[in-house]
Amino acid sequence: MIQGKTLIGVDTGEGCAGVEKQLTGSVSTSTIAITSTANSIPPIPLSAIQHWLDKTLIVNPQDFNTTPYILASKNRNLITASGDKVYAKGVPLIVGQRYGVYREGELYVDPKTQEVIGLEVTQVATGLVTSTESNGVTSLQLIDSYGKEVREGDRVFVELDNAIPPVFYPTPASVSRGGMIVRVMDSISSAAKGSVVAINLGSLQGAKPGDVLTVYQKGPLVRDTKDNDTPVRLPNEPSGMVMVFNTFDHISYAYVLDSELPLNIGDQLLPPPYL
């Protein structure tokens, strides 16, 4: 609770003082500080969500596949980095403009409808266009790289703004339907407190940063010994809570605030009855 407002932010080491600075505008919004709802949620480390805030985006895969791609580098290296020159082929780019270089990642399919709902891409570099040719080849000077090399086949398009609020105001989500966990980030199994998950609720379903959802685990099947061992599904039970921190059209990234049990792909999500 700060200035009479319940909020959640990302702990950059300043605690509540950092949040107050955010609210008064005395520091850049690129740093975020978070305290808990009613002091029941520990500060969220910025390192836990930084990757999913800065350089990772969800885009339409059809649009992504129409963008120019890295054809080669000036020195014909298979991998390149900041300071190198690379050549892209496709729609001509604008000389003198900055563009992002993006790596294709996870394709998201809605588990219920089986429709493709987004493609995860990660920005690996920024390049400045130095020239274009009539055959569709554009020269780019790489001016920044972000922990990964540039490879042939990476895509080039205008850098997209991935801005988020400086603080989050946790409220029960007001979404148009229930959702599901569709991916556990940086894990091949389950999520726990402090993990990041992807959910199949995006801005088009009403999701927004700060939304809190309860996670429900499917109830187990038991046999009713009084009814000829008929299998009966027990009710779903709450197993944790997540908070949305970044949204796209049909997908959002959420931070696991609490978990009583391991959270898994396919677990259901509903707004909590209270917060």
DRENPA-3360 file (N, C-alpha, C; in nm, 2 decimals, always signed):
BEGIN
1 = MIQGKTLI = +0.09/-0.12/+0.00/+0.00/+0.00/+0.00/+0.09/+0.12/+0.00 ~ +0.08/+0.21/-0.10/+0.16/+0.33/-0.11/+0.07/+0.44/-0.16 ~ +0.07/+0.55/-0.09/-0.01/+0.67/-0.12/-0.16/+0.62/-0.13 ~ -0.20/+0.53/-0.04/-0.33/+0.48/-0.04/-0.37/+0.39/-0.15 ~ -0.27/+0.34/-0.23/-0.30/+0.25/-0.34/-0.23/+0.12/-0.32 ~ -0.31/+0.01/-0.35/-0.25/-0.12/-0.35/-0.19/-0.15/-0.48 ~ -0.06/-0.19/-0.49/+0.00/-0.21/-0.62/+0.11/-0.31/-0.61 ~ +0.15/-0.36/-0.72/+0.26/-0.46/-0.73/+0.35/-0.41/-0.84;
9 = GVDTGEGC = +0.48/-0.42/-0.81/+0.59/-0.38/-0.91/+0.70/-0.48/-0.91 ~ +0.81/-0.44/-0.97/+0.93/-0.53/-0.98/+1.04/-0.47/-0.90 ~ +1.10/-0.56/-0.81/+1.20/-0.51/-0.72/+1.33/-0.49/-0.79 ~ +1.37/-0.36/-0.79/+1.50/-0.33/-0.85/+1.60/-0.30/-0.74 ~ +1.56/-0.32/-0.61/+1.66/-0.30/-0.50/+1.62/-0.18/-0.42 ~ +1.52/-0.10/-0.46/+1.48/+0.02/-0.38/+1.36/+0.00/-0.30 ~ +1.29/-0.11/-0.31/+1.17/-0.14/-0.23/+1.06/-0.04/-0.26 ~ +0.99/+0.00/-0.15/+0.88/+0.09/-0.15/+0.92/+0.23/-0.20;
17 = AGVEKQLT = +1.04/+0.27/-0.17/+1.09/+0.40/-0.21/+1.10/+0.41/-0.36 ~ +1.13/+0.29/-0.43/+1.14/+0.29/-0.57/+1.00/+0.31/-0.63 ~ +0.90/+0.25/-0.57/+0.76/+0.26/-0.62/+0.72/+0.40/-0.61 ~ +0.75/+0.47/-0.50/+0.71/+0.61/-0.48/+0.77/+0.70/-0.58 ~ +0.90/+0.67/-0.62/+0.96/+0.74/-0.72/+0.89/+0.73/-0.86 ~ +0.84/+0.60/-0.88/+0.77/+0.58/-1.01/+0.64/+0.66/-1.01 ~ +0.57/+0.66/-0.90/+0.44/+0.73/-0.89/+0.46/+0.88/-0.91 ~ +0.57/+0.94/-0.86/+0.59/+1.08/-0.87/+0.67/+1.12/-1.00;
25 = GSVSTSTI = +0.71/+1.02/-1.07/+0.77/+1.05/-1.20/+0.91/+1.09/-1.19 ~ +0.98/+1.07/-1.08/+1.12/+1.12/-1.06/+1.22/+1.03/-1.11 ~ +1.18/+0.91/-1.16/+1.28/+0.82/-1.22/+1.22/+0.76/-1.35 ~ +1.31/+0.71/-1.44/+1.27/+0.65/-1.56/+1.18/+0.53/-1.54 ~ +1.08/+0.52/-1.63/+0.98/+0.40/-1.62/+1.05/+0.28/-1.67 ~ +1.17/+0.28/-1.71/+1.24/+0.15/-1.75/+1.27/+0.07/-1.63 ~ +1.27/+0.13/-1.51/+1.29/+0.05/-1.38/+1.15/+0.05/-1.31 ~ +1.13/-0.07/-1.25/+1.00/-0.09/-1.19/+1.02/-0.14/-1.05;
33 = AITSTANS = +0.95/-0.10/-0.95/+0.96/-0.16/-0.82/+0.82/-0.20/-0.77 ~ +0.81/-0.31/-0.70/+0.69/-0.37/-0.67/+0.68/-0.41/-0.52 ~ +0.57/-0.38/-0.46/+0.54/-0.43/-0.33/+0.42/-0.52/-0.34 ~ +0.39/-0.59/-0.24/+0.28/-0.69/-0.25/+0.15/-0.64/-0.21 ~ +0.04/-0.72/-0.25/-0.09/-0.69/-0.21/-0.10/-0.72/-0.06 ~ -0.14/-0.62/+0.02/-0.15/-0.63/+0.17/-0.02/-0.70/+0.22 ~ +0.09/-0.67/+0.16/+0.22/-0.72/+0.20/+0.23/-0.87/+0.21 ~ +0.14/-0.94/+0.13/+0.14/-1.09/+0.14/+0.22/-1.15/+0.02;
41 = IPPIPLSA = +0.26/-1.07/-0.08/+0.33/-1.12/-0.19/+0.47/-1.06/-0.19 ~ +0.57/-1.14/-0.18/+0.71/-1.09/-0.18/+0.74/-1.01/-0.31 ~ +0.84/-0.92/-0.30/+0.88/-0.84/-0.42/+0.92/-0.93/-0.53 ~ +0.88/-0.89/-0.65/+0.91/-0.97/-0.77/+1.04/-0.93/-0.83 ~ +1.14/-1.01/-0.84/+1.27/-0.98/-0.89/+1.26/-0.94/-1.04 ~ +1.32/-0.82/-1.07/+1.31/-0.78/-1.21/+1.37/-0.89/-1.31 ~ +1.48/-0.96/-1.26/+1.54/-1.06/-1.34/+1.45/-1.17/-1.38 ~ +1.34/-1.19/-1.30/+1.25/-1.30/-1.33/+1.16/-1.28/-1.45;
49 = IQHWLDKT = +1.14/-1.15/-1.49/+1.05/-1.12/-1.60/+1.12/-1.03/-1.70 ~ +1.25/-0.99/-1.68/+1.31/-0.89/-1.77/+1.31/-0.94/-1.91 ~ +1.35/-1.06/-1.94/+1.35/-1.12/-2.07/+1.22/-1.10/-2.14 ~ +1.11/-1.13/-2.07/+0.98/-1.13/-2.13/+0.92/-0.99/-2.14 ~ +0.99/-0.89/-2.09/+0.95/-0.75/-2.10/+1.02/-0.68/-2.21 ~ +1.15/-0.71/-2.23/+1.23/-0.62/-2.32/+1.23/-0.66/-2.46 ~ +1.26/-0.79/-2.49/+1.29/-0.83/-2.63/+1.21/-0.94/-2.69 ~ +1.11/-0.99/-2.61/+1.03/-1.10/-2.66/+0.89/-1.05/-2.69;
57 = LIVNPQDF = +0.84/-1.08/-2.81/+0.71/-1.04/-2.85/+0.63/-1.15/-2.91 ~ +0.50/-1.13/-2.92/+0.41/-1.23/-2.98/+0.36/-1.16/-3.11 ~ +0.37/-1.22/-3.22/+0.33/-1.15/-3.35/+0.24/-1.25/-3.43 ~ +0.18/-1.20/-3.53/+0.10/-1.28/-3.62/+0.20/-1.36/-3.71 ~ +0.20/-1.49/-3.72/+0.30/-1.56/-3.80/+0.29/-1.54/-3.95 ~ +0.17/-1.51/-4.00/+0.16/-1.48/-4.14/+0.23/-1.34/-4.17 ~ +0.21/-1.25/-4.08/+0.28/-1.12/-4.10/+0.43/-1.14/-4.09 ~ +0.47/-1.21/-4.00/+0.62/-1.24/-3.97/+0.68/-1.30/-4.10;
65 = NTTPYILA = +0.61/-1.39/-4.16/+0.67/-1.46/-4.28/+0.68/-1.37/-4.40 ~ +0.62/-1.25/-4.40/+0.63/-1.16/-4.52/+0.74/-1.06/-4.50 ~ +0.81/-1.06/-4.39/+0.91/-0.96/-4.36/+1.04/-1.00/-4.43 ~ +1.13/-0.90/-4.45/+1.27/-0.94/-4.51/+1.34/-1.03/-4.41 ~ +1.43/-1.11/-4.47/+1.51/-1.21/-4.39/+1.66/-1.18/-4.42 ~ +1.74/-1.22/-4.32/+1.89/-1.20/-4.33/+1.93/-1.31/-4.43 ~ +2.00/-1.26/-4.54/+2.05/-1.34/-4.65/+2.19/-1.38/-4.62 ~ +2.27/-1.29/-4.58/+2.42/-1.32/-4.56/+2.48/-1.20/-4.49;
73 = SKNRNLIT = +2.60/-1.22/-4.45/+2.68/-1.12/-4.39/+2.79/-1.07/-4.48 ~ +2.85/-0.96/-4.46/+2.95/-0.90/-4.55/+3.07/-1.00/-4.56 ~ +3.11/-1.06/-4.44/+3.22/-1.15/-4.44/+3.18/-1.29/-4.46 ~ +3.06/-1.31/-4.49/+3.00/-1.45/-4.52/+3.01/-1.54/-4.39 ~ +3.00/-1.47/-4.28/+3.00/-1.55/-4.15/+2.86/-1.61/-4.14 ~ +2.85/-1.73/-4.08/+2.72/-1.79/-4.06/+2.65/-1.72/-3.94 ~ +2.73/-1.66/-3.85/+2.67/-1.59/-3.74/+2.75/-1.46/-3.72 ~ +2.67/-1.35/-3.69/+2.73/-1.22/-3.68/+2.68/-1.15/-3.56;
81 = ASGDKVYA = +2.74/-1.03/-3.52/+2.70/-0.96/-3.41/+2.72/-0.81/-3.43 ~ +2.71/-0.73/-3.32/+2.72/-0.59/-3.33/+2.85/-0.55/-3.40 ~ +2.84/-0.45/-3.49/+2.95/-0.40/-3.56/+2.97/-0.46/-3.70 ~ +2.90/-0.57/-3.73/+2.91/-0.64/-3.86/+2.80/-0.58/-3.95 ~ +2.83/-0.60/-4.08/+2.73/-0.56/-4.18/+2.66/-0.69/-4.23 ~ +2.53/-0.68/-4.25/+2.45/-0.80/-4.30/+2.36/-0.75/-4.41 ~ +2.31/-0.84/-4.49/+2.23/-0.81/-4.60/+2.09/-0.89/-4.58 ~ +1.99/-0.81/-4.61/+1.85/-0.87/-4.60/+1.79/-0.87/-4.73;
89 = KGVPLIVG = +1.70/-0.96/-4.76/+1.63/-0.97/-4.88/+1.48/-0.97/-4.86 ~ +1.41/-0.89/-4.94/+1.27/-0.88/-4.93/+1.22/-0.74/-4.96 ~ +1.11/-0.70/-4.89/+1.06/-0.57/-4.91/+1.16/-0.47/-4.88 ~ +1.19/-0.37/-4.97/+1.29/-0.27/-4.95/+1.27/-0.19/-4.82 ~ +1.38/-0.17/-4.74/+1.37/-0.10/-4.62/+1.41/+0.05/-4.64 ~ +1.39/+0.13/-4.55/+1.42/+0.28/-4.56/+1.56/+0.31/-4.52 ~ +1.64/+0.37/-4.60/+1.78/+0.41/-4.57/+1.78/+0.51/-4.46 ~ +1.87/+0.48/-4.36/+1.88/+0.57/-4.24/+1.79/+0.53/-4.13;
97 = QRYGVYRE = +1.70/+0.43/-4.14/+1.61/+0.40/-4.03/+1.66/+0.27/-3.96 ~ +1.63/+0.27/-3.83/+1.67/+0.16/-3.75/+1.56/+0.05/-3.76 ~ +1.61/-0.08/-3.76/+1.52/-0.19/-3.77/+1.56/-0.30/-3.67 ~ +1.47/-0.37/-3.62/+1.51/-0.49/-3.53/+1.53/-0.61/-3.61 ~ +1.62/-0.70/-3.56/+1.64/-0.83/-3.62/+1.58/-0.93/-3.52 ~ +1.49/-1.01/-3.57/+1.41/-1.10/-3.48/+1.43/-1.25/-3.51 ~ +1.44/-1.33/-3.41/+1.46/-1.48/-3.42/+1.32/-1.54/-3.40 ~ +1.28/-1.63/-3.49/+1.16/-1.71/-3.47/+1.17/-1.80/-3.35;
105 = GELYVDPK = +1.06/-1.81/-3.28/+1.05/-1.89/-3.16/+0.93/-1.98/-3.16 ~ +0.87/-1.99/-3.04/+0.76/-2.08/-3.02/+0.63/-2.04/-3.09 ~ +0.57/-2.14/-3.16/+0.44/-2.12/-3.22/+0.33/-2.16/-3.12 ~ +0.24/-2.07/-3.10/+0.13/-2.10/-3.00/+0.00/-2.14/-3.07 ~ -0.05/-2.26/-3.02/-0.18/-2.31/-3.07/-0.27/-2.32/-2.95 ~ -0.39/-2.27/-2.97/-0.49/-2.27/-2.87/-0.53/-2.42/-2.84 ~ -0.52/-2.46/-2.71/-0.54/-2.60/-2.69/-0.69/-2.65/-2.71 ~ -0.78/-2.56/-2.71/-0.92/-2.59/-2.73/-0.96/-2.59/-2.87;
113 = TQEVIGLE = -0.93/-2.48/-2.94/-0.97/-2.46/-3.08/-0.87/-2.52/-3.18 ~ -0.74/-2.54/-3.14/-0.63/-2.58/-3.22/-0.60/-2.48/-3.33 ~ -0.64/-2.36/-3.31/-0.60/-2.25/-3.40/-0.47/-2.19/-3.35 ~ -0.39/-2.14/-3.45/-0.27/-2.07/-3.42/-0.30/-1.94/-3.37 ~ -0.25/-1.90/-3.25/-0.29/-1.77/-3.19/-0.17/-1.68/-3.18 ~ -0.05/-1.72/-3.22/+0.06/-1.63/-3.22/+0.19/-1.70/-3.23 ~ +0.29/-1.62/-3.27/+0.43/-1.67/-3.28/+0.52/-1.58/-3.19 ~ +0.59/-1.65/-3.11/+0.69/-1.58/-3.02/+0.82/-1.55/-3.09;
121 = VTQVATGL = +0.86/-1.42/-3.09/+0.99/-1.39/-3.16/+1.07/-1.31/-3.06 ~ +1.20/-1.32/-3.07/+1.29/-1.25/-2.98/+1.39/-1.16/-3.06 ~ +1.40/-1.04/-3.02/+1.49/-0.94/-3.09/+1.63/-0.98/-3.05 ~ +1.72/-1.00/-3.15/+1.86/-1.04/-3.12/+1.95/-0.92/-3.16 ~ +1.91/-0.82/-3.24/+1.99/-0.71/-3.27/+1.91/-0.60/-3.33 ~ +1.98/-0.48/-3.34/+1.93/-0.37/-3.41/+2.02/-0.33/-3.52 ~ +1.97/-0.30/-3.63/+2.05/-0.26/-3.75/+2.01/-0.13/-3.81 ~ +2.10/-0.06/-3.87/+2.07/+0.07/-3.94/+2.09/+0.05/-4.09;
129 = VTSTESNG = +1.99/+0.08/-4.17/+1.99/+0.06/-4.31/+2.08/+0.16/-4.37 ~ +2.18/+0.11/-4.45/+2.28/+0.19/-4.52/+2.26/+0.20/-4.67 ~ +2.19/+0.11/-4.73/+2.16/+0.11/-4.87/+2.06/+0.01/-4.91 ~ +2.00/+0.03/-5.02/+1.90/-0.07/-5.08/+1.94/-0.09/-5.23 ~ +1.91/-0.21/-5.28/+1.94/-0.24/-5.42/+1.81/-0.27/-5.49 ~ +1.81/-0.26/-5.62/+1.69/-0.29/-5.70/+1.65/-0.43/-5.70 ~ +1.74/-0.52/-5.66/+1.71/-0.67/-5.66/+1.65/-0.71/-5.52 ~ +1.61/-0.61/-5.44/+1.55/-0.64/-5.31/+1.65/-0.67/-5.19;
137 = VTSLQLID = +1.78/-0.65/-5.22/+1.88/-0.67/-5.11/+1.90/-0.53/-5.04 ~ +1.90/-0.54/-4.91/+1.92/-0.42/-4.82/+2.04/-0.44/-4.74 ~ +2.13/-0.34/-4.72/+2.24/-0.35/-4.64/+2.21/-0.29/-4.50 ~ +2.25/-0.36/-4.39/+2.23/-0.31/-4.26/+2.36/-0.32/-4.18 ~ +2.39/-0.21/-4.11/+2.50/-0.21/-4.02/+2.44/-0.24/-3.88 ~ +2.49/-0.35/-3.82/+2.44/-0.39/-3.69/+2.50/-0.30/-3.58 ~ +2.41/-0.23/-3.51/+2.46/-0.13/-3.41/+2.44/-0.18/-3.26 ~ +2.36/-0.28/-3.24/+2.34/-0.33/-3.11/+2.30/-0.48/-3.12;
145 = SYGKEVRE = +2.35/-0.56/-3.03/+2.31/-0.70/-3.02/+2.27/-0.73/-2.88 ~ +2.19/-0.83/-2.86/+2.13/-0.85/-2.73/+2.15/-1.00/-2.68 ~ +2.27/-1.03/-2.67/+2.31/-1.16/-2.61/+2.30/-1.28/-2.70 ~ +2.26/-1.26/-2.82/+2.26/-1.37/-2.92/+2.31/-1.32/-3.05 ~ +2.37/-1.41/-3.13/+2.42/-1.38/-3.26/+2.31/-1.36/-3.36 ~ +2.34/-1.29/-3.47/+2.24/-1.28/-3.58/+2.27/-1.39/-3.68 ~ +2.17/-1.46/-3.72/+2.19/-1.58/-3.81/+2.11/-1.56/-3.94 ~ +2.16/-1.63/-4.04/+2.08/-1.63/-4.17/+1.94/-1.68/-4.15;
153 = GDRVFVEL = +1.85/-1.61/-4.20/+1.71/-1.65/-4.19/+1.63/-1.57/-4.08 ~ +1.71/-1.50/-3.99/+1.64/-1.41/-3.90/+1.56/-1.30/-3.98 ~ +1.46/-1.25/-3.92/+1.37/-1.16/-3.99/+1.40/-1.01/-3.94 ~ +1.37/-0.92/-4.03/+1.40/-0.78/-4.01/+1.27/-0.70/-4.02 ~ +1.23/-0.62/-3.92/+1.12/-0.53/-3.93/+1.13/-0.42/-3.83 ~ +1.05/-0.32/-3.83/+1.06/-0.20/-3.75/+1.05/-0.25/-3.60 ~ +1.14/-0.19/-3.52/+1.14/-0.23/-3.37/+1.00/-0.19/-3.31 ~ +0.94/-0.29/-3.24/+0.81/-0.27/-3.18/+0.82/-0.23/-3.04;
161 = DNAIPPVF = +0.74/-0.14/-3.00/+0.73/-0.09/-2.86/+0.67/-0.19/-2.77 ~ +0.74/-0.23/-2.67/+0.69/-0.33/-2.58/+0.68/-0.27/-2.44 ~ +0.62/-0.14/-2.44/+0.61/-0.07/-2.31/+0.51/-0.13/-2.22 ~ +0.55/-0.13/-2.09/+0.46/-0.18/-1.98/+0.44/-0.07/-1.88 ~ +0.34/-0.08/-1.79/+0.32/+0.02/-1.69/+0.44/+0.02/-1.59 ~ +0.47/+0.13/-1.53/+0.58/+0.14/-1.43/+0.55/+0.06/-1.30 ~ +0.42/+0.05/-1.27/+0.37/-0.03/-1.16/+0.24/-0.10/-1.20 ~ +0.21/-0.21/-1.13/+0.09/-0.28/-1.15/-0.01/-0.27/-1.04;
169 = YPTPASVS = -0.13/-0.25/-1.07/-0.24/-0.24/-0.97/-0.32/-0.38/-0.98 ~ -0.29/-0.47/-0.89/-0.35/-0.60/-0.90/-0.50/-0.60/-0.87 ~ -0.58/-0.65/-0.97/-0.72/-0.66/-0.96/-0.77/-0.79/-1.02 ~ -0.88/-0.84/-0.98/-0.93/-0.96/-1.04/-0.96/-0.94/-1.19 ~ -0.91/-1.03/-1.27/-0.92/-1.01/-1.42/-1.07/-1.00/-1.46 ~ -1.09/-0.91/-1.56/-1.22/-0.89/-1.62/-1.21/-0.94/-1.76 ~ -1.21/-1.07/-1.78/-1.19/-1.13/-1.92/-1.32/-1.19/-1.97 ~ -1.32/-1.21/-2.10/-1.45/-1.25/-2.16/-1.47/-1.40/-2.15;
177 = RGGMIVRV = -1.37/-1.47/-2.10/-1.39/-1.62/-2.09/-1.27/-1.67/-2.00 ~ -1.29/-1.79/-1.96/-1.18/-1.86/-1.88/-1.06/-1.89/-1.98 ~ -0.95/-1.91/-1.92/-0.83/-1.94/-2.00/-0.75/-2.06/-1.95 ~ -0.63/-2.08/-2.01/-0.55/-2.20/-1.97/-0.40/-2.16/-1.98 ~ -0.32/-2.23/-1.90/-0.18/-2.21/-1.92/-0.14/-2.29/-2.05 ~ -0.07/-2.22/-2.14/-0.03/-2.29/-2.26/+0.12/-2.31/-2.27 ~ +0.20/-2.25/-2.19/+0.34/-2.28/-2.19/+0.40/-2.24/-2.05 ~ +0.49/-2.31/-2.01/+0.57/-2.28/-1.89/+0.71/-2.23/-1.94;
185 = MDSISSAA = +0.74/-2.11/-1.92/+0.86/-2.05/-1.98/+0.99/-2.10/-1.91 ~ +1.09/-2.13/-1.99/+1.22/-2.18/-1.94/+1.21/-2.30/-1.86 ~ +1.11/-2.39/-1.90/+1.09/-2.51/-1.82/+1.03/-2.62/-1.91 ~ +1.06/-2.74/-1.90/+1.00/-2.85/-1.98/+0.89/-2.92/-1.90 ~ +0.87/-2.87/-1.77/+0.77/-2.95/-1.69/+0.67/-2.85/-1.63 ~ +0.68/-2.82/-1.51/+0.58/-2.74/-1.44/+0.63/-2.61/-1.39 ~ +0.54/-2.52/-1.35/+0.57/-2.39/-1.29/+0.55/-2.39/-1.14 ~ +0.62/-2.30/-1.07/+0.60/-2.28/-0.93/+0.61/-2.13/-0.90;
193 = KGSVVAIN = +0.60/-2.10/-0.78/+0.61/-1.96/-0.74/+0.73/-1.89/-0.80 ~ +0.72/-1.78/-0.86/+0.83/-1.71/-0.92/+0.85/-1.75/-1.07 ~ +0.78/-1.84/-1.12/+0.79/-1.88/-1.26/+0.71/-1.78/-1.35 ~ +0.74/-1.79/-1.48/+0.66/-1.71/-1.58/+0.59/-1.81/-1.67 ~ +0.46/-1.79/-1.70/+0.38/-1.87/-1.79/+0.32/-1.79/-1.90 ~ +0.29/-1.86/-2.01/+0.21/-1.80/-2.11/+0.07/-1.85/-2.10 ~ -0.03/-1.76/-2.12/-0.17/-1.80/-2.11/-0.25/-1.76/-2.23 ~ -0.36/-1.83/-2.26/-0.43/-1.81/-2.39/-0.54/-1.70/-2.37;
201 = LGSLQGAK = -0.51/-1.60/-2.30/-0.59/-1.48/-2.28/-0.51/-1.36/-2.31 ~ -0.56/-1.28/-2.41/-0.48/-1.16/-2.45/-0.57/-1.04/-2.44 ~ -0.52/-0.93/-2.50/-0.60/-0.80/-2.49/-0.73/-0.81/-2.56 ~ -0.74/-0.90/-2.66/-0.87/-0.91/-2.73/-0.98/-0.98/-2.64 ~ -0.93/-1.05/-2.54/-1.02/-1.12/-2.44/-1.03/-1.03/-2.32 ~ -0.97/-0.91/-2.32/-0.99/-0.82/-2.20/-0.88/-0.83/-2.10 ~ -0.77/-0.91/-2.13/-0.66/-0.92/-2.03/-0.58/-0.79/-2.04 ~ -0.52/-0.75/-1.92/-0.44/-0.63/-1.91/-0.34/-0.65/-1.80;
209 = PGDVLTVY = -0.23/-0.58/-1.81/-0.13/-0.59/-1.70/-0.19/-0.56/-1.56 ~ -0.15/-0.64/-1.46/-0.21/-0.63/-1.33/-0.32/-0.72/-1.30 ~ -0.38/-0.78/-1.41/-0.49/-0.88/-1.39/-0.44/-1.00/-1.31 ~ -0.52/-1.04/-1.21/-0.49/-1.16/-1.13/-0.59/-1.27/-1.17 ~ -0.54/-1.39/-1.18/-0.62/-1.51/-1.21/-0.59/-1.62/-1.12 ~ -0.69/-1.69/-1.08/-0.67/-1.81/-1.00/-0.65/-1.93/-1.09 ~ -0.55/-2.02/-1.06/-0.52/-2.14/-1.14/-0.59/-2.25/-1.08 ~ -0.66/-2.33/-1.16/-0.73/-2.45/-1.11/-0.67/-2.58/-1.17;
217 = QKGPLVRD = -0.64/-2.67/-1.09/-0.59/-2.80/-1.14/-0.71/-2.90/-1.15 ~ -0.71/-2.97/-1.26/-0.82/-3.07/-1.29/-0.82/-3.17/-1.18 ~ -0.95/-3.19/-1.13/-0.96/-3.29/-1.02/-0.93/-3.43/-1.07 ~ -0.89/-3.52/-0.98/-0.85/-3.65/-1.02/-0.98/-3.74/-1.05 ~ -0.95/-3.85/-1.12/-1.06/-3.95/-1.14/-1.05/-4.05/-1.02 ~ -1.17/-4.08/-0.96/-1.17/-4.18/-0.86/-1.28/-4.28/-0.90 ~ -1.28/-4.39/-0.84/-1.38/-4.49/-0.86/-1.48/-4.50/-0.75 ~ -1.61/-4.49/-0.79/-1.72/-4.50/-0.69/-1.75/-4.64/-0.66;
225 = TKDNDTPV = -1.70/-4.69/-0.54/-1.71/-4.83/-0.51/-1.86/-4.87/-0.47 ~ -1.94/-4.76/-0.45/-2.08/-4.79/-0.43/-2.17/-4.79/-0.56 ~ -2.10/-4.76/-0.67/-2.17/-4.76/-0.80/-2.09/-4.84/-0.90 ~ -2.06/-4.96/-0.87/-1.99/-5.05/-0.97/-1.86/-5.00/-1.02 ~ -1.78/-4.93/-0.93/-1.65/-4.87/-0.96/-1.66/-4.77/-1.08 ~ -1.77/-4.71/-1.09/-1.79/-4.60/-1.20/-1.69/-4.49/-1.17 ~ -1.61/-4.45/-1.28/-1.51/-4.34/-1.26/-1.59/-4.21/-1.25 ~ -1.55/-4.13/-1.15/-1.60/-4.00/-1.12/-1.49/-3.90/-1.11;
233 = RLPNEPSG = -1.51/-3.79/-1.18/-1.41/-3.68/-1.18/-1.44/-3.58/-1.06 ~ -1.35/-3.57/-0.97/-1.36/-3.47/-0.86/-1.35/-3.33/-0.91 ~ -1.41/-3.23/-0.84/-1.40/-3.09/-0.88/-1.26/-3.04/-0.89 ~ -1.25/-2.94/-0.98/-1.12/-2.87/-0.99/-1.09/-2.80/-0.87 ~ -0.96/-2.79/-0.83/-0.93/-2.72/-0.71/-0.83/-2.61/-0.73 ~ -0.84/-2.50/-0.66/-0.74/-2.39/-0.68/-0.60/-2.44/-0.65 ~ -0.50/-2.40/-0.73/-0.36/-2.45/-0.70/-0.26/-2.34/-0.71 ~ -0.31/-2.21/-0.74/-0.21/-2.10/-0.74/-0.28/-1.98/-0.79;
241 = MVMVFNTF = -0.20/-1.87/-0.80/-0.24/-1.74/-0.86/-0.13/-1.69/-0.95 ~ -0.18/-1.62/-1.06/-0.08/-1.56/-1.15/-0.13/-1.41/-1.17 ~ -0.03/-1.33/-1.21/-0.06/-1.19/-1.24/+0.00/-1.16/-1.38 ~ -0.09/-1.11/-1.47/-0.05/-1.07/-1.60/+0.04/-0.95/-1.60 ~ +0.15/-0.96/-1.67/+0.24/-0.84/-1.68/+0.27/-0.79/-1.82 ~ +0.23/-0.87/-1.92/+0.25/-0.83/-2.06/+0.15/-0.90/-2.15 ~ +0.08/-0.82/-2.23/-0.03/-0.87/-2.31/-0.01/-0.85/-2.46 ~ -0.06/-0.94/-2.54/-0.06/-0.93/-2.68/-0.21/-0.97/-2.72;
249 = DHISYAYV = -0.23/-0.98/-2.85/-0.37/-1.00/-2.90/-0.44/-1.12/-2.83 ~ -0.38/-1.24/-2.84/-0.44/-1.36/-2.79/-0.37/-1.43/-2.68 ~ -0.25/-1.37/-2.64/-0.16/-1.44/-2.54/-0.11/-1.33/-2.44 ~ -0.09/-1.37/-2.32/-0.03/-1.29/-2.22/+0.08/-1.37/-2.15 ~ +0.18/-1.29/-2.10/+0.27/-1.35/-2.00/+0.23/-1.31/-1.86 ~ +0.24/-1.41/-1.77/+0.19/-1.39/-1.64/+0.30/-1.45/-1.54 ~ +0.31/-1.38/-1.43/+0.40/-1.42/-1.32/+0.33/-1.50/-1.22 ~ +0.39/-1.61/-1.17/+0.32/-1.69/-1.07/+0.35/-1.63/-0.93;
257 = LDSELPLN = +0.24/-1.58/-0.88/+0.25/-1.51/-0.75/+0.25/-1.62/-0.63 ~ +0.18/-1.73/-0.65/+0.17/-1.83/-0.55/+0.13/-1.96/-0.61 ~ +0.18/-2.07/-0.55/+0.13/-2.20/-0.60/+0.14/-2.30/-0.49 ~ +0.03/-2.37/-0.46/+0.02/-2.47/-0.36/+0.07/-2.60/-0.42 ~ +0.05/-2.62/-0.55/+0.09/-2.74/-0.62/+0.17/-2.70/-0.75 ~ +0.24/-2.79/-0.81/+0.31/-2.75/-0.94/+0.20/-2.71/-1.04 ~ +0.22/-2.61/-1.12/+0.13/-2.56/-1.22/+0.17/-2.62/-1.36 ~ +0.08/-2.67/-1.43/+0.11/-2.74/-1.56/+0.03/-2.68/-1.68;
265 = IGDQLLPP = +0.08/-2.71/-1.79/+0.01/-2.67/-1.92/-0.12/-2.74/-1.91 ~ -0.22/-2.66/-1.95/-0.36/-2.71/-1.95/-0.44/-2.68/-1.82 ~ -0.37/-2.63/-1.72/-0.44/-2.59/-1.60/-0.53/-2.47/-1.63 ~ -0.65/-2.47/-1.57/-0.75/-2.36/-1.61/-0.73/-2.24/-1.53 ~ -0.78/-2.13/-1.58/-0.76/-1.99/-1.52/-0.90/-1.93/-1.51 ~ -0.93/-1.87/-1.40/-1.05/-1.79/-1.38/-1.02/-1.67/-1.29 ~ -1.10/-1.57/-1.30/-1.08/-1.45/-1.21/-1.10/-1.50/-1.07 ~ -1.02/-1.45/-0.97/-1.05/-1.49/-0.83/-1.18/-1.42/-0.78;
273 = PYL = -1.25/-1.49/-0.68/-1.37/-1.43/-0.63/-1.34/-1.30/-0.55 ~ -1.22/-1.29/-0.50/-1.18/-1.17/-0.43/-1.03/-1.15/-0.43 ~ -0.98/-1.03/-0.40/-0.84/-1.01/-0.40/-0.80/-0.92/-0.28;
% end
